[in-house]
Amino acid sequence: MFAPQGPTFRELAVQALSSVERGYDLLAPTFDRTPFRTPESVLTPVARTLRELGPFGSGLDLCCGTGAGLDVLRQVCRERVTGVDISAGMLAEGRAHAGRTADGPRVEWVRADARALPFRPVFDLVVSFGAFGHFLPRERPGLFTQVRSALRPGGRFAFPIAAPARPGSFGYWTLLGFDAAMRVRNALWRPEFVMYYRTFRLHDVCAELARAGFDVHLHALPELGRRPDGSPRCRLVVATLQGNAPSTGVA
């Protein structure tokens, strides 16, 4: 699963016994050589879909890590893109390896907690990749309110979400086992390391976004395949901030 230059088992164990912030500070130097970085196979179809919806002025990558989502934003935003993350180590790695281009949007890196964003409503697009497992379900309404506070009217909040693993499949038991192990770890050890894969359910998330004032639409990402019943294996959730009563739909 890991490149030779990736983290050792001992390093991963130390990370898992740390807080989320400290754990990612420790993992940062080798993070891009682990399976935890969002792969290009996901970033590419997301960028394609956002280009069809854009272009946008300014963009924010929520919980940006080392900046995989910033690469998407630079393809669809004209003015500036900003990455925000709680881990100083991840931000440092992102800055160190960010591509330098003479043209394109200005790139900024900001250290902050996603639950208390330090921004005015200046963004046209917010994206996030693979970070929502770090927030407990009770924290999501506040998180979505924070995203809303950073968006201009008509701004969009977009993120991919995979279909749940089929009950009884290898993926189902793997995720169930991981979440169970994390719950035991957090019951026995402090500080907590919040990372649950099975708590971010599409139906619940769409309802919470609608309550936060977003119109929610789903865009299939066909590059990532379809399930046996023909439904997409992965969709892009696009939530648009509206002043009118929100609604939900599927595209």
N, C-alpha and C positions, 0 to 999 in steps of 0.2 A: 504493500500500500504506500510506502514511503520511499522517496529518493534516498540514495546513500548519504546525501548531505542533510537529510531531514532530522527531526528530533528522535532521540533514543527513547526506549520504553521508560527508562528512569526519568527522563525529562518530562515526558507526558504524565507520569505519575505525580511528579512534583507539581505540575500545572494543575492537575485535577484536585489536588488538596489545597489549592490556593483560592482566593477570591476570583471572580471573573476578571476584574481589572488586573490584578497581579498575575493571574494565570496567562493572560494574553501578552502582558509585558514580557514574561519569560519565553513564551512561544514565538514572539515576533520575529527574531532573526531567522527562523526556519519555517515560518508559517506558509510561505509561498511554495514550499516543497512538500506539503502535506495534502491529503484529499480534502481538507477543510476549506481551502480556497475555492471560490466559485469557479467552475471550469469554463473554458471558452465555449463549450458546447451549449451552455446555458446563456452566457453573456451575448453571444452572437444573435440568436433569435430575439432576445429582449431588445437589443439595439435596433434590429430590423423593424420590429413593431413600433418602437418609439420614434424612429425616423418617419414612419408613415403617419404618426400622430403629430409630429413636430413641424418645423423646428421650434426650439424653446430658447428663451433668453438666458436665464440662470438656473443652475441645477444644484441639488444637495444630495450627497450620498450619505444616508443615515446608517451609523455604525459601519463606517467605511473600511475598517481594518487597514490593510496595506494598499487599498485603492483599486480593487478589481472593478467596482462599480463606477469609479471615476473615469475609467477608460470608456465605458458606455456613455457617460454624460458628455465627454469631450466630443463624441461623434454626433450628438443631437443638440447641444447647447452652443449658442453663439458668443455669449458675453463672459460668463465666469462659471466655474464649478467649484464646489466646496465639499470637502470630506470632513465629517465629524465623527469622533470616536472617543470613548472613555479611556482607552489605553494609550498612554504616551509612547510606549514601545512600538505599537503597531503604526502610529502616525509617523514616528521617526523612520521606520523602515519604508513607509510609503513615500515620504519626502525624498529619501536617499535614492530610491530607484525610479522615481517618476520621470517619464520621458520629457525632455526639453524640446519645445517647439517654438519657432519664431511666430507662427500664426496660431489661430485657434483661441479658445477661451482661456482666461486667466484661471490658475489653479490655486486654491487656498486649502489649508489644513487647520482644523480647529479641534481642540480638546474640550469635550463637554459630555455630560450625561444626556442621552436621548430623552430622558424623562424630564429634563429641564433645559430645553434648547435656548441658547442665548441670541436668537435671531428675531428680527422684525419680519413682517410678511413681505419678503423680497424675492422669493423663489418661484419659478414657474413650474418646476418639476422636482419632486423628491423621489429617489429610488432607494431600495434596500435589498440586500442579498444575504440570505442565510442567517440573519441575526435574531429573528423573532423568538426562537427558542430560549433566548436569554431573558425573556420577560414573562412573568407569570400571567395567567389569564386575567387576573384582577387588575393588572397594570396596563393592559392594552387600551382601555378607554382613555386613560391619561396620556398614553403614548400617542394615540391618534389625535388627541386634542393638541398636543405639542406640534405634530406635523401640520395640522391645520393652521396653527398660529404662525408658521414659517412660510405659508403659501400665499401668493397673491390670489384675489378672486379669479376663479377659473383655472387655477393651478392644479396640477395632477400629482398624485401619489401612486407610484407603480412598483410592483414587486412580483416575482414569479412564485408560484405555489404548486407543488407537485400533488398529484392525486394520491390518496392514502394507499398504502400497501394492501393487497388483497388478504383478508383474514386467513390465517393458516399458512401463508407463504413464508419463505425464508426472510424476506424483508420485514414482514409483519412481526415475526418473532424477534428479529434483531433489534428493531426499534422498541418493542415492548420491553425486552431485556435491558436495553440501555437506559430507558426511562426509569425502570424499576431500580436498577443499580444506582442511578443518580438520587432517587428518593431515599434509599437506604443511606447513601453517603451523606446527604444533607441532614438526615435525622441524627447521625452519629458524629458529625464533624462540623466545626466552624473554622473559618467563615464558609458560608454556602457558596457553591458553584452552580448557578442556575443554568441548565441547558437541557430542555425537554423537547423531544422531536414530535411528540404526538398531541400536543396541546393547542397547536395552531391549525384549527379546522376551518375550511373554506366557508361553510355556512355561517358559523359564528362570527368569523372575521368580517364577512360582508355585512352582516347585521350591525356589528359594532361600528363599522365605517359609515353606514347609513345614518346611525344615530349621532355620529360626530359631524354630520352635515355634508357628506360626500354622496355624489352619484357614482354607483359602482357598476363597472362593466368588465367582462371577462373576455380575454383574447386567447384563443388557442395558440400554442407554440408547436406547430406540426413537426418541426425538425426534431423534436424530442420524442416523437412516436405516439402511438395510441394503444389503449388497453384493449383486451379481447372484445369488450362490448362496443368498441369504436370511439369511446370518449378519449379526450386528450390525456396524455400522461402528465402534462404540465400546462398550466395556464398563466397568463400575465394578468394580474389584477390591476386595473387602472381606475383609480378613484378620483373623481373630479370635484373640486371644491365649488359648490354652488350656493347662491343666496336663497334659492327657492327650496321648497320641500324636496328632500332627496328621494331617489328611486333606485332600483337595481335592475340590471339587465344582463344579457349574455350576448356577446358578439363572436 
